[in-house]
Every structure is written in structure tokens, then in C-alpha cells.
Amino acid sequence: MSKPFSLDLSGRTALVIGGSGGIGNAIAQAFRAHRATVHVWGTKERAADYAGIAGSDLDGLHYQQMDVSDFGAVEAYQPPFDRLDILVQSQGSVLYRRQEFAIPSFRQVVDVNLISIMACANKFEALLVETSGTMIVVSSSAAYHATRGNPAYNASKAGAVGLVRTLAQAWADKGVRVNGIAPGFVPTRLTAVTVEDTKRSEAAVSRIPMGRFGTPEEMAGVAMFLASPLASYVTGQTVLADGGMLL
Ligand SMILES: NC(=O)c1ccc[n+]([C@@H]2O[C@H](COP(=O)([O-])OP(=O)(O)OC[C@H]3O[C@@H](n4cnc5c(N)ncnc54)[C@H](OP(=O)(O)O)[C@@H]3O)[C@@H](O)[C@H]2O)c1
């Protein structure tokens, strides 16, 4: 008889880029709760700098500062771990008030949301191959529709979905699965502009058939599935987790 599936991540090491906040933080804490050793990257100098910030629970996580748009720094990074089973790329940024229509801002968002994914994939490929590990990219439901006022966010997320497919194909024969999560609307620092404005928030919820926003923990559930043996034959896919918003 085959063994039952296990979600126990004992002995596994994960790195969650963007694990200092919101969705990435919930993913990091879910992996930790399932006994993985979890490293996270964020932009602040020290873990203590996140004290008191909602959605940034760094308890039990190993924190390192990294600006992922500094590709030289990513390349030069000396990991404090010698094995890597799960790489999650949840870094993300957005600029409002039509800033993304100007090329410097457009480039800034694309650097963080798209090009850094490739830079980090290159950096950690060899370690993932050694463990037959897996990579998970957090893109967005915004990959699949126009996003008024945010051309860079839209283009970077559509690019991230494409990159998941192509890296999955490139790494399949090396034993590494690559998948993505496309969240719909989840209250985090990134979406505070909408969530904290009653009118905008009600309008956003009215477009979601399930009648509510998602939670970071629900995105972590999808990440747990993709990282686990339950998804051992799944690669190149991006799971849309949007409460039915795009239906
Ligand atoms: N919330 C949603 O509704 C939603 C919907 C669709 C997709 N997403 C995607 O989900 C991912 C996580 O976003 P979130 O909602 O959880 O927002 P968040 O709480 O603001 O988290 C964003 C994370 O990215 C990190 N980050 C930003 N710029 C970075 C840089 N230059 N270098 C390194 N790290 C950087 C942040 O670090 P600091 O903590 O230091 O700022 C933080 O850890 C993003 O890719 C976002 O586009 C979110």
C-alpha cells in the first residue's frame, strides 16, 4: 500500500522572499508550523524593525535583509543554510497615482516584481536541484486583466505567470517543480490603500462572488499544497485564489 501523504516539513529548509510581510509572512509561518526551518528576506535592516507591524510576525523565522532589485547583491549573497527545499518568491511592490506610467517608476516595479524572480531563481537553482526542491512564485489575479492606473504591476505579474511556465519546463528534468499562486484581494500593507477606504473596500468586495476578501493564511494553504507531495505531479501552474473574482 502507498504511504499516506504527509504535510510534515521536518528536515526541510525554506526561504521565503518577501516573508517579512503579508502573504509571504503567512506562508513562512505555515511552513514553520509544519516544522520546516524557515528563512525570510525583507527590506528592513533587522527583524526587530518589524516589531508591532501588523502582518509581520517574525517569531521563529531567520531574518535577513535584501533589496531584491539589487541584482548584484542577490548574486553575491552567501546563504546561512546549506540546503534549500522550498523557495517562495512573494516580494512585491506597486506605485499609485499614475507613477507607473513614467519609465523610472515602471522599471522600479518591474525590477522588484519580475526581474528579481529570475535573479533569485538563478541564485538558488543549484541548491533546489540538489534537494529536488520546489519554487513557488506569488503573482496576482492582476496577471489576467487590465489594472487601471498600474501598467507596471500588470505587466510584471503577467510576466511572472509566464516565467513560472518557462522555468517549470526548464527545470522539470532536474527534478524541481515550479508553480505559482495568483491571489485575488487580500488585506495586507500592499492593499491598505483600498481596504482602509470604506467606499473602495465595499466596491472591491462587491466584485467577489464569495463576498469577502481572502486572508494571507488562505494563500498559505495553497502554498502548503504546492510545496507538499500532494502536488508532486503539478508543475508550471499558477493557482488562482480569488474567491471567484475573475469568474
Ligand atoms: N495583497 C493582495 O491582495 C495581493 C493580491 C495579488 C498579489 N499579491 C502579491 O502578493 C505578494 C505579497 O504581497 P502582500 O500583499 O503580502 O504585501 P506586503 O505585505 O507589502 O508584502 C510585500 C513583501 O515584499 C517585500 N518587498 C517589497 N519590495 C522589496 C524589495 N525591493 N526587496 C525585497 N523585498 C521587498 C516586502 O518587504 P518589507 O516587509 O520589508 O516591506 C514584503 O515582505 C506580492 O507579490 C503581491 O504583488 C498581493
The ligand as a Gaussian input file, in Angstrom:
#p B3LYP/6-31G(d) Opt

LIG

0 1
 N       -2.488000      41.541000      -1.051000
 C       -3.089000      41.262000      -2.189000
 O       -4.315000      41.473000      -2.343000
 C       -2.320000      40.704000      -3.324000
 C       -3.024000      40.340000      -4.463000
 C       -2.347000      39.780000      -5.521000
 C       -0.993000      39.587000      -5.436000
 N       -0.304000      39.964000      -4.325000
 C        1.140000      39.732000      -4.306000
 O        1.491000      39.045000      -3.134000
 C        2.866000      39.315000      -2.829000
 C        2.963000      39.717000      -1.371000
 O        2.301000      40.956000      -1.190000
 P        1.500000      41.319000       0.136000
 O        0.137000      41.641000      -0.241000
 O        1.756000      40.280000       1.150000
 O        2.187000      42.711000       0.515000
 P        3.211000      43.136000       1.649000
 O        2.694000      42.778000       2.986000
 O        3.541000      44.555000       1.370000
 O        4.492000      42.209000       1.367000
 C        5.390000      42.501000       0.337000
 C        6.697000      41.849000       0.675000
 O        7.651000      42.167000      -0.358000
 C        8.817000      42.718000       0.252000
 N        9.487000      43.624000      -0.664000
 C        8.985000      44.720000      -1.298000
 N        9.949000      45.314000      -2.034000
 C       11.081000      44.576000      -1.854000
 C       12.416000      44.685000      -2.308000
 N       12.814000      45.671000      -3.137000
 N       13.318000      43.760000      -1.881000
 C       12.954000      42.758000      -1.051000
 N       11.711000      42.601000      -0.585000
 C       10.788000      43.504000      -0.972000
 C        8.288000      43.426000       1.482000
 O        9.348000      43.702000       2.400000
 P        9.094000      44.704000       3.649000
 O        8.254000      43.927000       4.618000
 O       10.447000      44.983000       4.180000
 O        8.390000      45.907000       3.086000
 C        7.289000      42.382000       1.983000
 O        7.940000      41.330000       2.643000
 C        3.301000      40.417000      -3.793000
 O        3.999000      39.850000      -4.872000
 C        1.980000      40.989000      -4.270000
 O        2.080000      41.611000      -5.533000
 C       -0.937000      40.516000      -3.265000

